[in-house]
Amino acid sequence: MKIAIPDLISNSYFPAAAAVELGFFQEEGLDMKLELIFPVNKTLEVLRDGGIDFVGGSAHSVPFAFPGWKGGKLLAAQAQNTYWFLVLRKDIGAKKGDISAIKGLSIGAAPLVDLGLKQLLIESGIDVVRDKVTIGPVPGAFLGENKNFGVAAAKALEAGLIDGFWANGMGAEVAVRSGAGTIVIDARRGDGPPKALHYTMSALITSDAVIERNPEQAAAAVRALVKTQQALKADISLATKVGRKLFPAAEAELIADVVKRDLPQYDASITPEFVRGMVEFQMNQGLIETPVAYEDVVATRFSRYWKP
């Protein structure tokens, strides 16, 4: 079996990767291989077409490959809440929470991830045209040996190729430690407009076809994820162990610190409140045209496995 993630050197989808590397999928009877498929829209297309069995990715992106949520489902949360950061050049002098500092700047963001920043700006009263905010790709992202958007963004920021980025916690950590960047918005921990918290979450995703073919494998995947979350909570050094297998040396030594901050969000539950917020966001950004029910988004039959 195969699980794919759209970013590798990252905390965003770390529980899915760790479940493979720490043997929890194997413990649940799943011979799981980890793959990197970027960007997330491509990851989901491969899931839809049967090339992989599971995705560890952004929940809000599912309708890109499964229009109207027909054929795709969330199995569990890898971690709660929108998990991206807005990082700006340190020399701009922006303060934490001062979203207005983005005016006139060029910001790097990945496909579908950029929708979160666009909605956050709308809800903050910033018009990208009027306020001259440019949102686009990061130069060099996913070229050569680079396997992480956030790290590429941090390096582009340091090189002066962009004024800021909207990306994951590892990218933010690298930018701050290098002295190139300042965190302005940490969406997961409540910076920005209140609705931003529920734009998306890092989720375990599969297709209806996989569930119908073998529901016990889907259940086993959820159990493996929950075991991984609990193991990392109990022993954060496991994050370094996984990082040293998957990451370059510098990021391998950072991952435990980044994941440690995420541990309070390691809850596999997917609440109706979250789904309502995400659906509103999806409609605002044109990912779906009409509201969808909780049961159309979440494979509720597996919810009994969300708690350890």
Beta strands, then each sheet from edge to edge (+ up, - down):
strand 1: 2-5
strand 2: 33-36
strand 3: 54-58
strand 4: 72-79
strand 5: 85-89
strand 6: 106-109
strand 7: 134-136
strand 8: 164-167
strand 9: 181-186
strand 10: 202-207
sheet 1: 2+ 1+ 3+ 10- 4+
sheet 2: 7+ 6+ 8+ 5- 9+
end
